[in-house]
């Protein structure tokens, strides 16, 4: 079994991908609806014809992105990223060579404009990975080694392959208005983080949604606006929950792929650093995946050795009939086979 082969049957892979597709739909559809709602409310000053043109334009761009076109500028826009500078590319060159050797090379690598609290490398689109600036800086300052950076980028590529990421940019396009609102609210929350009970008010937003729906059906109220507000509040709960579930499924399978590629130890170190004591179960799964890979490799090597010895036995039998030149040559071949299988 080669280094790039997977330990489970292909049917399991198809089942995993099917489950991730279902969960992913549950995450992106509510986010897309919320983004469409924000887009309609935001540019409300436009005439009806302007809203129709904006919708048709978004639909055309969605079709173009679904066909794999304009991915380079779209990943920069939606990922708030840019291309690598010559210095950054030189720093990442050994890392990219390693992930290519392991069969986990990304098609394109970008660097985010500003550091975030997210993962050091994030997949976007069909074959693009965005790395955080601090990852490149720490790699340059030798606070991280090549295996650490390769683990981060390789995990992003493995997640991308288990996806599905074919329509990732389309989903981001429809959810982009909601993303902008979310970023704005998050920045405002950071500025006013000193306000007491601010986080509690956000967690109790469902109460505001119920009140909005109730007022919409009162005398003088607007039922459409009330229902839309309630749906938007409900989506603020449903979309993140579905997204977390999808990411957990993809993360588990990406961990398995990296463990099979021989990056289990750097991955466990990263998980411990990021999650602390909460990483116990995930680290156990990674070790189990690495052990399963090692056991499978040993069984394959044993089967190959057994096949080789059987072939040598047949050769020895033929040699006794005069087809083998000498017994010492047979002994040498047996010795070489033993050395290869140790």
Buried (B, 14 or more C-beta within 10 A) or exposed (E): BEEEEBBBEEEEBEEBBEBBBEBBBBBBBBBBBBBBBBBBEEEEEEEEEEBEEBEEEBEEBBEBBEEEEEBEEBBBBBBBBEEBEEEBBEBBEEBBEBBEEBBBBBEBBBBBEEEBEEBBBBBBBBBBBBBBBBBBBBBBEEEBBBBBBBBBBBBBBBBBBBBBBEBBBBBBBBBBBBBBBBEEEEEEEEEEEEEEEEEEEEEEEEEEBEEBBEBBEEEEBBEEBBBBBBBBBBBBEBBBEBBEBBBEBBBBBBBBBBBBBBBBBBBBBBBBEEEEEEBEEBBEBBBEBBEBBBEBBEEEBEEBBEEBBEEBEEBBEEBEEEEBEEEEEBEEBBEEBEEEEE
